[in-house]
Amino acid sequence: MSAATDGFVGPRIASQTFHPGGRVETERAPAVWTLAHRGYRGSGRLDIWVYRTKQLALEAGATLAMECGLDEDPHAQTMFKTRRYQAVLDRYEETSPDSHLLRVQLAFLQPE
């Protein structure tokens, strides 16, 4: 891992297989936390940012949602103030056109 990716790329659960008797096989793969946004700006382009942790990505996404109009939504304001960032993202998608998207998710990296 290079200094540029330090703390960003980490082993994440890629799959889990549950077997009879309670045995669980877990496969991990290198991944990063991403924030993806498609809205009114950018002619429908999809913007993606990478974060060190899921929590940082959720907070950035909730902040963006508030800047994109949810700051006028009392329910969203309450969720943001109480740091319920995933709920703010859900509210953004709930109140936006179907073509809009604001999500935090893992992006698994392919080996070179």
Backbone as numpy.savetxt, mean C-alpha at the origin, in Angstrom:
# Nx Ny Nz CAx CAy CAz Cx Cy Cz
22.64 -7.03 -1.02 21.79 -5.86 -1.02 22.69 -4.63 -1.02
22.39 -3.64 -1.83 23.20 -2.43 -1.91 22.73 -1.40 -0.90
23.55 -0.37 -0.71 23.19 0.71 0.22 21.91 1.40 -0.24
21.67 1.45 -1.55 20.47 2.12 -2.09 19.19 1.37 -1.72
19.26 0.07 -1.51 18.07 -0.72 -1.20 18.00 -1.12 0.26
19.00 -0.74 1.04 19.03 -1.08 2.46 17.74 -0.68 3.15
17.08 -1.65 3.76 15.86 -1.36 4.50 14.60 -1.36 3.65
14.74 -1.30 2.34 13.56 -1.30 1.47 13.17 -2.72 1.08
14.14 -3.50 0.65 13.88 -4.87 0.18 14.04 -5.82 1.36
13.04 -6.67 1.54 13.13 -7.63 2.63 12.37 -8.88 2.29
12.65 -9.98 3.00 11.92 -11.22 2.74 10.49 -11.10 3.28
9.53 -11.34 2.43 8.11 -11.27 2.80 7.45 -12.60 2.45
6.34 -12.88 3.10 5.63 -14.13 2.82 5.03 -14.05 1.41
5.50 -14.96 0.55 5.01 -15.02 -0.83 3.87 -16.02 -0.96
3.92 -17.10 -0.17 2.83 -18.08 -0.20 2.88 -18.93 1.07
1.73 -19.47 1.40 1.62 -20.40 2.52 0.73 -21.54 2.10
1.17 -22.75 2.44 0.39 -23.95 2.17 0.07 -24.60 3.50
-1.21 -24.82 3.74 -1.67 -25.43 4.98 -1.98 -26.90 4.72
-1.35 -27.77 5.49 -1.49 -29.21 5.31 -2.33 -29.80 6.42
-2.96 -30.96 6.15 -3.68 -31.66 7.22 -2.71 -31.94 8.37
-3.22 -31.88 9.56 -2.37 -32.11 10.72 -1.76 -30.82 11.27
-2.00 -29.70 10.58 -1.55 -28.41 11.09 -0.21 -27.92 10.58
0.49 -28.71 9.76 1.77 -28.27 9.24 1.55 -27.15 8.21
2.39 -26.11 8.28 2.29 -24.97 7.36 3.64 -24.77 6.68
3.61 -24.73 5.36 4.81 -24.40 4.59 4.73 -22.94 4.18
5.78 -22.19 4.50 5.81 -20.77 4.18 6.98 -20.50 3.24
6.70 -19.86 2.12 7.74 -19.47 1.18 7.89 -17.96 1.24
9.13 -17.50 1.37 9.41 -16.07 1.41 10.17 -15.66 0.16
9.98 -14.40 -0.24 10.65 -13.86 -1.41 10.95 -12.38 -1.16
11.96 -11.82 -1.83 12.27 -10.41 -1.65 11.15 -9.53 -2.20
10.78 -8.51 -1.42 9.68 -7.63 -1.82 9.86 -6.25 -1.21
9.11 -5.29 -1.74 9.08 -3.92 -1.22 7.62 -3.52 -1.02
7.38 -2.57 -0.10 6.05 -2.02 0.10 5.85 -0.88 -0.89
4.73 -0.88 -1.58 4.46 0.15 -2.58 3.14 0.86 -2.29
3.07 2.10 -2.76 1.85 2.88 -2.77 1.56 3.18 -4.23
0.40 2.76 -4.71 0.00 2.98 -6.10 -1.18 3.95 -6.13
-1.12 4.92 -7.05 -2.19 5.91 -7.16 -2.49 6.22 -8.63
-3.78 6.18 -8.94 -4.27 6.66 -10.24 -5.49 7.51 -9.92
-5.47 8.75 -10.38 -6.56 9.67 -10.08 -6.84 10.57 -11.27
-7.30 11.78 -10.99 -7.65 12.72 -12.05 -6.44 13.22 -12.81
-5.35 13.43 -12.12 -4.15 13.96 -12.77 -3.43 12.88 -13.55
-2.61 13.30 -14.51 -1.74 12.36 -15.21 -2.42 11.57 -16.29
-3.59 11.98 -16.74 -4.29 11.28 -17.83 -4.43 9.79 -17.57
-4.75 9.44 -16.35 -4.96 8.03 -16.02 -3.69 7.25 -15.74
-2.56 7.93 -15.65 -1.31 7.20 -15.40 -1.31 6.65 -13.98
-0.56 5.60 -13.80 -0.42 4.97 -12.50 0.93 5.37 -11.92
0.91 6.04 -10.77 2.15 6.41 -10.07 2.39 5.42 -8.95
3.66 5.04 -8.77 4.00 4.07 -7.74 5.22 4.58 -6.97
5.10 4.53 -5.63 6.20 4.91 -4.74 6.57 3.69 -3.90
7.82 3.64 -3.45 8.32 2.53 -2.64 8.67 3.06 -1.25
8.30 2.26 -0.23 8.53 2.66 1.17 9.23 1.55 1.93
9.92 1.95 3.00 10.64 0.98 3.84 9.70 0.06 4.61
8.54 0.58 5.02 7.60 -0.23 5.80 6.18 -0.03 5.30
5.34 -0.97 5.64 3.92 -0.86 5.30 3.31 0.36 5.97
3.67 0.59 7.24 3.10 1.72 7.98 3.43 3.05 7.32
4.66 3.22 6.85 5.04 4.46 6.17 4.25 4.63 4.87
4.05 3.54 4.14 3.28 3.61 2.89 1.82 3.95 3.17
1.24 3.36 4.22 -0.15 3.66 4.58 -0.31 5.12 4.97
0.62 5.64 5.76 0.53 7.04 6.18 0.65 7.98 4.98
1.58 7.69 4.08 1.74 8.52 2.88 0.49 8.45 2.00
-0.09 7.26 1.87 -1.31 7.10 1.08 -2.48 7.85 1.68
-2.62 7.79 2.99 -3.72 8.50 3.66 -3.54 10.01 3.51
-2.32 10.48 3.62 -2.04 11.90 3.43 -2.41 12.33 2.01
-2.03 11.52 1.03 -2.38 11.82 -0.36 -3.89 11.83 -0.56
-4.58 10.87 0.04 -6.04 10.82 -0.07 -6.68 12.09 0.48
-6.16 12.55 1.61 -6.69 13.78 2.20 -6.44 14.97 1.28
-5.27 15.00 0.64 -4.93 16.09 -0.29 -5.75 16.01 -1.58
-6.28 14.84 -1.87 -7.08 14.65 -3.09 -8.58 14.84 -2.84
-8.95 15.52 -1.78 -10.34 15.86 -1.56 -10.99 15.30 -0.32
-10.39 14.29 0.29 -11.02 13.72 1.48 -10.90 14.63 2.70
-10.11 15.69 2.58 -10.00 16.63 3.71 -11.33 17.32 4.00
-12.27 17.24 3.08 -13.60 17.82 3.28 -14.62 16.79 3.77
-14.19 15.56 3.95 -15.05 14.47 4.40 -14.86 14.27 5.90
-15.88 14.60 6.73 -15.72 14.49 8.19 -15.33 13.09 8.66
-15.89 12.07 8.01 -15.57 10.69 8.39 -14.08 10.41 8.13
-13.58 10.83 6.98 -12.16 10.64 6.65 -11.27 11.44 7.58
-11.69 12.64 7.94 -10.91 13.46 8.86 -10.71 12.75 10.20
-11.79 12.16 10.70 -11.72 11.43 11.97 -10.79 10.23 11.87
-10.91 9.48 10.78 -10.05 8.30 10.60 -8.58 8.72 10.50
-8.32 9.81 9.80 -6.94 10.28 9.64 -6.37 10.73 10.98
-7.15 11.48 11.73 -6.69 11.97 13.04 -6.40 10.83 14.01
-7.12 9.73 13.89 -6.91 8.58 14.76 -5.96 7.55 14.15
-5.30 7.95 13.08 -4.26 7.14 12.40 -4.78 5.82 11.85
-6.02 5.81 11.44 -6.60 4.63 10.80 -6.39 4.78 9.29
-5.13 4.67 8.89 -4.74 5.01 7.52 -5.34 4.09 6.47
-5.41 2.79 6.75 -6.03 1.88 5.78 -7.49 2.25 5.57
-8.17 2.64 6.61 -9.57 3.05 6.50 -9.71 4.30 5.63
-8.74 5.21 5.71 -8.76 6.41 4.85 -8.61 5.99 3.39
-7.69 5.07 3.12 -7.51 4.58 1.74 -8.78 3.91 1.23
-9.40 3.12 2.09 -10.65 2.46 1.70 -11.73 3.50 1.39
-11.79 4.53 2.20 -12.78 5.60 1.99 -12.52 6.32 0.66
-11.25 6.55 0.35 -10.90 7.18 -0.93 -11.45 6.37 -2.09
-11.19 5.07 -2.08 -11.67 4.23 -3.17 -13.19 4.12 -3.19
-13.79 4.13 -2.02 -15.25 4.06 -1.91 -15.93 5.30 -2.51
-15.33 6.46 -2.33 -15.95 7.71 -2.77 -15.42 8.23 -4.10
-14.47 7.54 -4.70 -13.88 7.97 -5.98 -14.47 7.18 -7.14
-14.31 7.70 -8.36 -14.75 6.92 -9.53 -14.01 5.58 -9.61
-14.61 4.62 -10.28 -14.03 3.28 -10.38 -12.64 3.27 -11.01
-12.34 4.27 -11.83 -11.03 4.31 -12.50 -9.92 4.77 -11.57
-10.26 5.27 -10.38 -9.26 5.74 -9.42 -8.80 4.59 -8.54
-7.58 4.73 -8.04 -7.01 3.68 -7.21 -6.00 4.30 -6.27
-5.98 3.85 -5.04 -5.00 4.29 -4.05 -4.81 3.12 -3.10
-3.70 2.37 -3.31 -3.51 1.13 -2.56 -2.08 0.93 -2.11
-1.94 0.28 -0.97 -0.65 -0.14 -0.46 -0.60 -1.65 -0.60
0.49 -2.13 -1.19 0.64 -3.57 -1.34 2.10 -3.93 -1.53
2.38 -5.21 -1.38 3.73 -5.71 -1.62 3.97 -5.87 -3.11
5.19 -5.60 -3.54 5.62 -5.89 -4.91 6.81 -6.85 -4.78
6.64 -8.04 -5.29 7.71 -9.04 -5.22 8.68 -8.81 -6.35
9.98 -8.93 -6.04 11.04 -8.66 -6.99 11.44 -9.95 -7.71
11.69 -9.82 -8.97 12.11 -10.97 -9.78 13.64 -11.07 -9.75
14.17 -12.27 -9.65 15.64 -12.41 -9.68 16.19 -11.99 -11.03
17.41 -11.46 -10.99 18.04 -11.03 -12.25 18.53 -12.20 -13.05
